[in-house]
Every structure is written in structure tokens, then in C-alpha cells.
């Protein structure tokens, strides 16, 4: 009888593992949430200190606080420091913290902890749609999941068997293609269509699909809820944009027997309103998930709806602004855009109305979007008729987004400017271009034969990184009059990448004024790799006074010894 009672009491003391992501990097939470799901553990992701303090501590019951094991996974820049101490103060008994360098190191650990695996899904970093679709597919078949970029290639090629069952979603670089020649690669050139192709592998006739924009990683409202990006292990995830439901996605929904569509995220609310009636006519019921109510959380009003906890994905962290306009009286207008986000911005000017002294100045619009690199400045130069020396005003309107097929954001502004007559005798010459593995940067050696100081903004176009053409830009550099200087452009290249780029295309905007670089230098130059001699010369140049002092000291010592 006693054994029967003990057996009946077992469920009452059963404990669970709760994994908490304590990082602002969406990839960190994404990887942890996925492997927690396939490993049978719970997952919760922090997006702010408010979430850490006001929500999670109140979700588990008092019994669960005593029996469940809470593991906090942090990187070097956690959302909340000493979170384990805080939770212990809130009554949690079994709390521990694991700190990782980044999501790649975390992936390696979780791969070993929750393996072995019989299939492998690799998603390209840089596409939220790929990430959602890929993780849902991986969860369907309990595959290992990896995010591919230049920093993680070594990890992937060392852990994934070359003859394994592998699916690569998004851009596949040269090394991945060469290492896994039999892998299925899904990259149609359209991310929405890519998610459809993934869904076809996921399930022949899915009853339910989720629609996401790929702009935000939506974190679970409760740690017992599966992460959205797992699709609960059975639901495919397709791409949708705030301004449209892509045709490949709509066609798939209407022809594959889908009965329920979940629009996930507040940014899709208007799209849901537009598409709901049309889908219902085809027998598809549309649902929308935009807000979250909290249960048993004393710090939150249970009758009030709160936005879901989210982290920015590549499609969400894009911000652009037209910060100033300059013009030359001879007929040139420079539009200076700034991208303050961490993702590439594609900006398509739609309306550019310029008026000077009440007269309209005709402007030619570009045929292709302007590409503005992360956390950088881009100057769009437009030639016009000669401009009068009077006050001018420009109204700019355009659409932008993280890709050519995702320019879903509207931007407009009005700015005033005054055409200027500028004598700019500045000149700039490129002497040498090398790549420094030590600095992880291109170093552009330049000379300034003019008598004025030169302000220069360097960039490189179409550099092959793992076989994929990539653009880079650097911060402003200053070159003294009749002197020489170096311009630096941060980038991470492997030895194979350096071999793949015998020459590089360099573009430098420069001028005698930092705010008005009216000149442009373009050219293709041989790319060298930094040598030991280059390092020694640079150290001497940058520490000339110290080196001189050391040399003088050595000479003095030798002279003293010689006299003795």
C-alpha cells in the first residue's frame, strides 16, 4: 500500500527544466528556443528588464519554483545582469547561469546536449523569413538547426556530416556548396517563394499555416508555450509583408488545402483585415495574433492587452532618414541618407519634388533602389540644371525595407537647402589596397597631393565573401594636405576569400568639407594580404615617438658600455 501511495505522489514532485534566453541577439533566443523544444524542455525569452522583473517570476507556481530547474543562458551583454540572484530572491530554488561568447558557441553546446540528430537544417543569417520557415521545418522532423554566416561556417562544416540529410535555406556560400554537394538548397531569389518551397517539404496538405513578416522574433507569452518559430512541431510558417500577401504564398494557401491561417504579429494586422474576407470565400479561416494577456501576473493588468515580447530580426532593424541636402549652383544635388539600423536598407525614391525660388527643378529618379549599408551614410548624387542662388526646398517620398521585395515601409520628409558655389581643389589617389586579418579590415592607402585637408568616405562593392557578392563601407577618414593616410573598412574575410578577390572595386567619396564630399573616386585595384613587414611598419608609424625613444635608449646604453 505504501508503494502505491508513493507512486501516486510522484507526479506531484515531478520537475521540469526551464531555459531562459538572456540576450538581445535574436539568434541567441532563436537557437535556445528551438533546441529546448526538440529536447522537451520549456523556454522563455527576455526582451527587456521589464519582462525579466514583471512577468516571468510570476508565471511558475510556488511549487514549480521549488522543483523546476531554471537555467539562464546569457551572452556577454545580457539584458539583465545577475538575473540568477534576482530569481533566487523571488523564491526560485534551483537556478543556474551558463554564459556563452555568442550564439555560435551556444549552438555547439546545444547540438551536443540534445543530439544525436539524423537530419540538418541550415538557414542563412540575414533573412527572418528563412529563419522562421527553416526552424518550423527542422522541428517537424526533429533536425539539428544552424544559422550560417562567415563566423559559423567552421562550426557547421565540423558538426554536420558531409553525406547527411541536409537542407540549406537562403544564400548558400561556396564553402557550404562544396562541403555538402548533395544538400537540398532552397534559394529562388524571392524569400516569400522560398518559404513556400520549404512548406512543400514540410507537409503535403497542412491544415494550418502561420504567416510572419520576418521582422520580429515573437517570444512565447508563457514558458509552457512552444516558441512560435517551431510551429509547434507541425505547422509550416510562410512569409507575409505588411503591405501585401505575396502571390506565391496566397497561391499555395488556396491550392494546398489549408483550412486555418494565423497572421502572427501586430505589423500584419492591416493585412489580416484586407485578406480575411477573401480567404474566407475560399473556405480558409483567418486568425490574428497581435497582443498578449497575462494571467496571474500581479504587475500586469489582466484585462489589458500588451504587445508580445519581441526581438528585432534582420527585417525589423532597418531605419533610414534623409538627414540633409546640399547642392552646388552649377547643377548637382547631394541627398545624404543615414541608416541607423543594423540591417541593409533598400530605399526606392518615388517622389522627389525640388523647388527653388518657386520654380520646379526636374529630377530623374533611379531605376533601382538605393542600397544603404548598416550604420552608415549614403550620398545619392543627382545632376540637374544650374540652380539659382536662392532658397530651395525638397519634398522626398520613398519606400524602404531590408530587401528589394520587402520595401514595406513608407518614408517622407521636407527639407530646405541653399545652392552653394564651392571651389574644391581636393584630390585623392589610391596607392594600395590590402586586407588585414589582424585588424579584420581592408586598409586603403591613399595620398593627398592637394594643399587642403581631405575628408574621405570609403566603400567596397561586390567583394566575394564565401562566394557571395557583398558590399562594405567604412567610417570617414581624414588625409592631411600634401600627405598620406589610411582608410579602414571593417570586414571578415578568410584566406579563401582573399584568393577569390584578386581585385576589389573601391569607391571613395571625398572633399575639402566633411559635410559635403562632392568628389568621387572609383576604381578596381589589386588586393594584397597584410605581411609581417606591413605590421612592423605600421607599429613604427603609429608609435614613432616610443620607437625613437627606445632606439635612443639602446644607443645610449651601447655608448656607455663601449666607454667601459
C-alpha positions in Angstrom: 0.0 0.0 0.0 2.9 2.4 0.8 4.4 1.8 -2.6 1.1 2.6 -4.3 0.9 5.9 -2.3 4.5 6.8 -3.4 3.6 6.1 -7.0 0.5 8.3 -6.8 2.6 11.1 -5.3 5.3 11.0 -8.0 3.5 13.5 -10.4 3.3 15.9 -7.5 7.1 16.2 -7.3 7.8 16.0 -11.0 10.2 18.7 -12.0 10.8 20.5 -15.4 13.7 22.3 -17.0 13.1 25.9 -17.9 15.6 27.5 -20.3 15.7 31.3 -20.3 17.4 33.4 -23.0 19.1 36.5 -21.5 20.4 38.1 -24.7 19.2 40.9 -27.0 20.5 38.9 -30.0 17.5 37.3 -31.7 19.7 34.5 -32.9 20.6 33.5 -29.3 17.0 33.3 -28.3 16.1 31.6 -31.6 18.6 28.8 -31.2 17.8 28.2 -27.5 14.1 28.2 -28.1 14.4 25.7 -30.9 16.6 23.2 -29.1 14.6 23.5 -25.9 11.5 22.5 -27.9 13.1 19.4 -29.6 14.7 18.5 -26.3 11.5 18.5 -24.4 12.4 21.5 -22.2 10.5 24.7 -21.6 11.7 28.0 -23.0 11.3 31.7 -22.1 13.0 34.7 -23.8 13.7 38.0 -22.2 13.4 41.2 -24.3 13.7 43.8 -21.6 14.3 44.2 -17.9 10.5 44.8 -17.5 9.8 41.3 -18.8 12.6 39.9 -16.6 11.2 41.5 -13.5 7.5 41.9 -14.0 6.4 38.8 -16.0 8.5 35.6 -15.8 8.9 35.4 -12.0 5.1 35.2 -11.6 4.4 32.6 -14.2 5.6 29.4 -12.3 3.6 28.3 -9.3 5.2 28.3 -5.8 5.6 24.5 -6.1 7.3 24.9 -9.5 9.7 27.5 -8.1 10.8 24.8 -5.6 11.0 21.9 -8.0 11.8 23.2 -11.5 15.3 23.8 -12.7 15.8 27.2 -14.2 18.9 27.6 -16.5 19.7 31.2 -17.6 21.6 31.3 -20.9 23.4 34.6 -21.3 25.9 36.1 -23.6 28.5 38.8 -22.7 25.9 41.5 -23.0 22.8 40.2 -21.1 19.5 42.0 -20.9 19.7 41.8 -17.1 22.8 41.3 -15.1 22.8 38.9 -12.1 19.4 37.5 -13.1 20.0 34.3 -11.2 20.4 36.3 -8.0 17.2 38.2 -8.7 15.2 35.0 -9.3 16.5 33.4 -6.1 15.3 36.5 -4.3 11.9 35.9 -5.9 11.7 32.4 -4.4 13.3 30.2 -7.1 15.3 27.4 -5.6 17.2 25.7 -8.5 18.7 28.5 -10.6 21.9 28.5 -12.5 23.6 30.5 -15.3 25.5 29.5 -18.4 27.5 32.2 -20.2 28.4 31.9 -23.9 30.5 34.0 -26.2 27.8 34.2 -28.8 25.0 32.2 -30.4 27.5 30.1 -32.3 29.1 28.7 -29.1 25.6 28.2 -27.7 24.6 26.2 -30.9 27.6 23.9 -30.5 26.7 23.2 -26.8 23.0 22.5 -27.5 23.8 20.4 -30.5 25.9 18.1 -28.3 23.4 18.3 -25.4 20.2 17.4 -27.3 21.7 15.2 -30.0 22.2 13.0 -31.9 20.3 14.1 -35.0 19.6 12.4 -38.2 18.8 15.5 -40.3 20.2 19.0 -40.5 18.6 22.3 -41.5 20.9 25.3 -42.2 19.3 28.8 -42.5 21.2 31.8 -43.9 21.7 34.6 -41.5 20.1 37.8 -42.7 16.6 36.7 -43.5 13.9 36.4 -40.9 11.6 34.6 -43.3 14.3 31.9 -43.8 14.7 31.6 -40.1 11.0 31.1 -39.3 10.4 28.7 -42.2 13.6 26.7 -41.6 13.1 26.2 -37.8 9.5 25.1 -38.4 10.7 22.5 -40.9 13.5 21.4 -38.6 11.0 21.0 -35.7 8.7 18.9 -37.9 11.5 16.2 -38.3 13.5 16.9 -35.1 16.6 18.0 -37.1 19.6 19.9 -35.9 19.3 23.6 -36.7 22.2 26.0 -37.6 22.4 29.7 -38.7 25.0 30.2 -41.4 27.3 33.2 -41.7 31.0 33.8 -42.1 31.6 33.2 -38.4 29.7 29.9 -38.1 30.9 28.1 -41.3 33.7 26.3 -39.4 31.2 25.1 -36.8 28.7 23.8 -39.4 31.3 22.0 -41.5 32.8 20.3 -38.4 29.5 19.1 -36.9 27.3 18.3 -39.9 28.2 15.0 -41.7 29.1 15.6 -45.4 26.7 12.8 -46.5 23.9 13.8 -44.1 20.3 14.6 -44.8 20.8 18.4 -45.2 18.6 21.3 -46.3 20.1 24.7 -46.8 17.6 27.6 -46.9 18.6 31.0 -48.2 22.0 32.1 -49.5 24.5 29.2 -49.6 28.1 30.2 -49.9 30.8 28.5 -51.8 32.1 26.5 -48.8 28.7 25.1 -47.9 28.1 24.1 -51.5 31.5 22.4 -51.8 31.3 20.7 -48.4 27.7 19.4 -48.8 27.3 18.8 -52.6 24.2 16.6 -52.0 22.4 19.1 -49.9 19.0 20.4 -50.9 19.4 24.2 -51.4 16.3 26.4 -51.4 17.0 29.9 -52.8 14.7 31.0 -55.5 15.7 34.7 -55.4 12.4 35.5 -53.6 12.2 35.0 -49.9 8.4 34.6 -49.8 8.7 31.9 -52.5 11.5 30.2 -50.5 9.1 29.8 -47.6 6.6 28.1 -49.9 9.2 25.7 -51.1 10.1 24.9 -47.5 6.4 24.3 -46.7 6.1 21.8 -49.6 8.8 19.8 -48.0 7.3 20.3 -44.5 3.8 18.9 -45.4 1.9 18.0 -48.5 -1.5 19.2 -47.2 -1.1 21.2 -44.0 -4.4 22.1 -42.2 -2.9 25.2 -40.6 -0.1 27.6 -41.5 1.4 30.7 -39.8 2.2 33.9 -41.6 5.0 36.1 -40.3 6.8 39.1 -41.7 10.3 38.1 -40.5 10.8 41.5 -38.9 10.5 40.3 -35.3 11.2 37.2 -33.3 8.0 36.8 -31.3 8.8 35.3 -27.9 6.4 33.0 -26.0 4.0 34.7 -23.6 4.3 31.7 -21.2 7.3 29.4 -20.8 5.0 26.4 -21.3 4.0 27.6 -24.8 6.2 26.4 -27.7 8.2 29.0 -29.4 6.3 30.3 -32.5 9.2 29.6 -34.8 8.9 25.9 -34.1 5.4 25.8 -35.5 4.5 23.6 -32.6 6.3 20.8 -34.5 3.6 20.5 -37.1 2.7 24.0 -38.6 4.6 25.4 -41.6 5.5 29.1 -41.5 5.2 31.3 -44.6 6.2 34.9 -45.3 3.8 37.8 -45.5 4.5 41.5 -45.6 2.6 44.4 -44.0 1.6 45.8 -47.4 0.8 42.6 -49.2 0.3 38.8 -49.1 2.9 37.6 -51.7 1.3 35.9 -54.7 3.4 32.6 -54.2 2.1 32.4 -50.6 -1.5 33.1 -51.4 -1.5 30.7 -54.3 0.0 28.0 -52.0 -2.7 28.6 -49.3 -5.5 28.4 -51.8 -4.3 25.3 -53.6 -2.8 23.1 -50.8 -5.9 22.5 -48.7 -5.1 24.9 -45.9 -8.1 25.5 -43.5 -6.7 27.9 -41.0 -4.2 30.8 -41.4 -2.7 32.5 -38.4 -1.4 36.1 -39.0 1.3 36.5 -36.4 2.3 40.0 -35.3 0.9 43.4 -34.9 2.5 44.6 -38.2 0.3 42.2 -40.1 -3.0 43.4 -38.5 -4.0 45.6 -41.5 -3.1 42.8 -43.9 -5.3 40.4 -41.9 -8.2 42.9 -42.2 -7.8 43.1 -46.0 -7.3 39.4 -46.7 -9.6 37.8 -44.2 -12.8 38.1 -46.3 -11.1 36.9 -49.5 -9.7 33.9 -47.7 -13.0 33.1 -46.1 -14.6 32.9 -49.6 -12.2 30.1 -50.3 -13.0 28.2 -47.1 -9.9 29.4 -45.2 -10.4 30.8 -41.8 -8.1 33.6 -40.8 -6.9 34.3 -37.2 -4.8 37.1 -35.9 -2.3 37.1 -33.1 -1.2 40.6 -32.1 -1.4 41.1 -28.4 -0.9 39.1 -25.2 -2.9 38.9 -21.9 -1.1 37.9 -18.8 -2.5 35.5 -16.3 -1.6 35.5 -12.6 0.9 38.3 -13.1 0.2 40.9 -10.3 2.4 43.6 -12.0 0.3 43.5 -15.2 -3.4 44.3 -15.7 -5.2 41.0 -16.7 -7.8 43.0 -18.6 -5.3 44.9 -20.6 -3.7 43.6 -23.8 0.0 44.0 -24.1 2.2 43.6 -27.2 4.1 40.3 -27.4 7.7 40.2 -26.3 9.8 40.5 -29.4 13.4 40.9 -30.6 14.4 42.5 -33.8 15.2 40.2 -36.7 17.1 41.3 -39.9 13.8 42.6 -41.4 12.9 44.7 -38.4 16.1 46.5 -37.6 16.0 48.9 -40.6 15.8 52.6 -40.1 16.6 55.3 -42.7 16.4 59.1 -42.7 17.3 61.9 -45.1 19.4 64.0 -42.7 20.4 66.8 -45.0 20.5 68.1 -48.6 23.4 70.0 -50.2 23.5 71.5 -53.7 26.1 73.1 -56.0 24.9 76.0 -58.1 26.3 74.5 -61.3 23.7 71.8 -61.0 24.3 69.0 -58.6 22.2 67.9 -55.5 23.5 65.6 -52.9 21.0 63.7 -50.7 22.6 62.4 -47.5 20.8 59.4 -46.1 21.7 57.7 -42.8 20.9 54.1 -41.9 20.9 53.8 -38.1 19.8 50.1 -38.1 22.0 47.0 -38.2 20.5 45.7 -41.4 20.9 46.7 -45.0 18.3 49.1 -46.3 16.9 49.2 -49.8 15.4 52.6 -50.5 13.3 53.4 -53.6 12.7 57.1 -54.2 9.2 57.6 -55.5 8.6 61.3 -55.4 11.3 64.0 -55.3 10.0 67.5 -55.8 12.6 70.3 -55.8 11.6 73.9 -55.9 14.0 76.9 -56.0 12.5 80.4 -55.8 9.1 78.9 -56.6 10.3 77.2 -59.8 10.3 73.4 -60.0 13.6 71.7 -60.8 13.2 68.4 -62.7 14.7 65.4 -61.0 15.5 62.0 -62.5 14.6 59.1 -60.3 16.8 55.9 -60.1 15.6 52.7 -61.8 17.0 50.6 -59.0 16.7 51.0 -55.2 19.5 52.8 -53.3 21.4 50.3 -51.1 22.4 51.8 -47.8 24.7 49.6 -45.6 24.2 49.1 -41.9 25.0 52.0 -39.6 26.4 54.1 -42.4 25.8 57.2 -44.6 24.9 57.0 -48.3 25.0 60.0 -50.6 22.7 60.0 -53.6 24.0 62.4 -56.2 21.6 63.9 -58.8 22.6 66.1 -61.7 20.2 68.9 -62.5 20.0 72.2 -64.4 22.0 75.1 -62.9 20.4 76.2 -59.7 19.7 79.8 -58.7 21.4 81.2 -55.6 18.1 81.3 -53.6 16.3 79.2 -51.0 15.3 75.8 -52.2 13.0 73.1 -50.8 12.7 69.4 -51.5 9.9 67.0 -50.7 11.1 63.4 -50.6 9.0 60.3 -50.5 10.0 56.7 -50.9 9.6 53.2 -49.7 12.3 51.1 -48.0 12.9 47.8 -46.4 15.5 45.1 -45.8 15.3 43.6 -49.3 14.1 44.5 -52.8 11.0 42.5 -52.3 10.4 43.8 -48.8 10.3 47.6 -49.2 7.2 47.8 -47.0 8.0 51.0 -45.0 7.0 54.5 -46.1 9.3 57.5 -45.6 8.7 61.1 -46.4 10.2 64.4 -45.3 10.6 68.0 -46.4 14.0 69.8 -46.1 15.3 73.2 -47.1 18.7 73.9 -48.6 20.7 76.7 -50.3 22.7 76.1 -53.5 26.4 76.9 -53.0 29.3 77.9 -55.2 32.3 75.9 -54.0 35.9 75.9 -55.0 37.1 72.4 -54.0 40.8 71.8 -55.1 41.0 68.5 -53.1 42.3 65.4 -54.8 42.9 61.8 -53.7 44.8 58.9 -55.1 44.7 55.2 -54.1 48.2 53.8 -53.7 47.5 50.3 -52.4 44.7 48.1 -51.0 45.3 45.3 -48.6 43.3 43.1 -46.2 44.5 42.7 -42.6 43.4 39.5 -40.9 44.8 41.1 -37.7 42.5 44.1 -37.9 39.7 42.3 -39.7 39.5 45.2 -42.1 40.5 46.4 -45.6 43.2 49.1 -45.4 43.2 51.6 -48.3 46.4 53.5 -48.6 45.8 57.0 -50.1 47.7 60.1 -50.8 46.5 63.7 -51.0 48.6 65.8 -53.4 46.4 68.9 -52.8 47.0 71.7 -50.4 43.8 71.2 -48.4 42.7 68.6 -45.9 40.6 65.8 -47.4 37.6 64.1 -45.8 37.0 60.7 -47.3 34.2 58.1 -47.0 35.4 54.7 -48.3 33.3 51.7 -49.5 33.9 48.5 -51.4 31.5 46.9 -53.8 30.8 43.3 -54.7 33.5 41.7 -52.5 33.2 37.9 -52.7 32.7 36.5 -49.1 32.2 32.8 -49.2 31.3 33.2 -52.8 28.5 35.8 -52.2 29.0 39.4 -53.5 29.0 41.7 -50.5 29.3 45.5 -50.1 31.1 47.1 -47.2 31.5 50.7 -46.1 33.9 52.4 -43.6 33.9 55.4 -41.4 35.1 58.8 -42.5 38.9 59.2 -42.7 41.0 62.4 -42.8 44.0 62.8 -45.0 46.4 65.8 -44.3 47.4 68.3 -47.0 50.2 67.0 -49.3 50.3 63.9 -47.1 49.3 60.3 -47.0 46.8 58.3 -44.9 44.9 55.1 -44.5 41.2 54.4 -44.8 39.7 51.4 -43.0 36.7 49.3 -43.9 35.7 46.6 -41.4 35.1 43.1 -42.9 35.8 39.5 -42.1 37.5 37.5 -44.8 39.0 34.0 -44.8 42.2 33.1 -46.7 40.0 31.5 -49.4 38.0 34.8 -49.7 41.3 36.7 -50.2 42.2 34.4 -53.0 38.7 34.8 -54.5 39.2 38.6 -54.7 42.4 39.3 -56.7 41.0 42.7 -57.3 38.4 44.8 -55.4 36.1 47.7 -56.5 36.8 50.7 -54.4 34.6 53.8 -54.2 35.6 56.8 -52.1 33.5 60.0 -51.8 35.7 62.9 -50.7 36.1 66.6 -50.5 37.5 69.5 -48.5 34.4 69.6 -46.3 33.3 66.7 -44.1 29.7 67.5 -44.7 30.0 67.9 -48.4 32.1 65.3 -50.2 31.4 66.4 -53.7 34.1 64.3 -55.4 34.1 60.6 -56.3 37.0 58.3 -56.8 36.1 54.9 -58.3 38.4 52.1 -59.5 39.4 48.5 -59.4 42.6 47.7 -57.5 44.7 44.7 -56.7 44.1 43.2 -53.3 47.1 42.3 -51.2 47.3 40.4 -47.9 48.9 42.1 -45.0 52.5 40.9 -44.4 54.7 40.9 -41.3 56.6 43.8 -42.8 53.4 45.8 -43.1 52.7 45.1 -39.4 56.1 46.3 -38.3 56.0 49.4 -40.4 52.5 50.3 -39.1 53.7 49.8 -35.5 56.7 52.1 -36.1 54.5 54.7 -37.7 51.8 54.7 -35.0 54.4 54.6 -32.2 57.1 56.8 -33.7 57.9 58.7 -30.5 58.1 55.5 -28.4 60.2 53.7 -31.0 62.5 56.7 -31.3 62.9 56.8 -27.5 63.7 53.1 -27.4 66.3 53.4 -30.2 67.9 56.4 -28.4 68.0 54.5 -25.1 69.7 51.5 -26.8 72.3 53.7 -28.4 73.0 55.4 -25.1 73.4 52.1 -23.3 75.7 50.8 -26.1 77.8 54.0 -25.8 78.1 53.7 -22.1 79.1 50.0 -22.3 81.6 50.8 -25.0 83.3 53.5 -22.9 83.7 51.0 -20.1 
